[in-house]
């Protein structure tokens, strides 16, 4: 039996959504996804998108929101999330000028705590999503571990992306254990074999997805979010393959 609800990061189907957002959300729902993690509202107002999703029986699990908007327009973000009904406000990426050595990550800690504090006051949860660059070793640690140690656990949580963890040389199960209690969201992604590692449909690559799911359970994960940054076949076909695999192992 599925232990965690499955969401789709809509960045995966961004090209389809740019052409026809309504047809795209209908196709995602038809594939079996009952939740979506947003990366923008696909040209629709938050109210219109919520109306369309309600009609399909689909909820918003959370939304990726650029850090500059989180810093400068947090009240607008909160209002939008209240309309959409999502709980998790997620910082998805750091621009190059705001990352690098450990001092750069440490300098971001007050910013993340402040964003998290305002989200907490509004009844939302602020989450930081990793790529590989936060896991580059520097001085015996990483940027992501710096965030784990130095941000306020009551205000900042994490969305662990298992693909980028493996890409950076980490065992995803061990990393999930390190972040236990602070990792409500897990990006389920898969990887093609060496030497040209790239993105694969979940269950169709080299990662041990059942073991990752078990480690996520042990770490207290609430949601599994399917994402595929780039697809070699039509994106809607790829997302259907991913959820069908998760159904086959009792996870969807």
Steps between C-alpha positions, in 0.01 A plus 500: 500500500623849419638677807563842352285699260657557159523844341639612164735795469338681211834627371522155342217584258584868460503495120156337484368744760632796302301383198179400681492514880147363536559198277828437682355495851219279372755259349704492821187420700401234247842336545413450866657791683279636775738781593723752329803694617494826309773705336282798411130496419534431125357836400182450704396696805536312826122501538441359151764232544351400836155478343629276221692276739205468738286382210759229426537392862864616502669692781807721511765344722727803480666746266850589390550876535814687395706636788479860377122479518517337842714788620311785334140380463442256784151635580394446139642147512307427820176634353548288189570186702191557712294520182661187356467307826861382509703464818860503384681809369822378340817686405606304190834647397777745584644720224878462453583828673337377822685172535855372501704472818361421842502869594250567220264235634545621858410851390166367373399347832332816641311544171370143506399532865316825428308353207425192707382711789249691291373178342466344845299797623267450202452130571725389214828309497814630332720243330838514326556280192851387408690448178850357484690823564390526865659158553846586376755443775673804647689505827366161602134591453251613236264790450199278559642369826572859602132580448406189699719599796446874504140567395223483758340151491163658584517728197697327221438151365646320198391342174770245423554438130640147479628536142717798587617329818628203299641730234705673771630166628273444801305191592138622505395267781781617725429864418132455578599354837712809572204724426246287690225709655565793267428350160124500441544500123705268280553550127484153348712497187704241317829498310626339180822296519856625469675652317234748391287531811176683441137484608287186472142412576458382860567127515662495159851603597782399733375624837354258755161665529346252750799547733480878463129492583568289809772741613264793443236329714753458779599867470139614539428607143140603437496539120678339208523734202576363154718724288694455178695808402537388139316226316620308195143410406184712528486628857144382561607150396792518741290609798253219427787248498621631835168476680425162345825371644415642842162329479675172417699514826204609709604863533221666304 
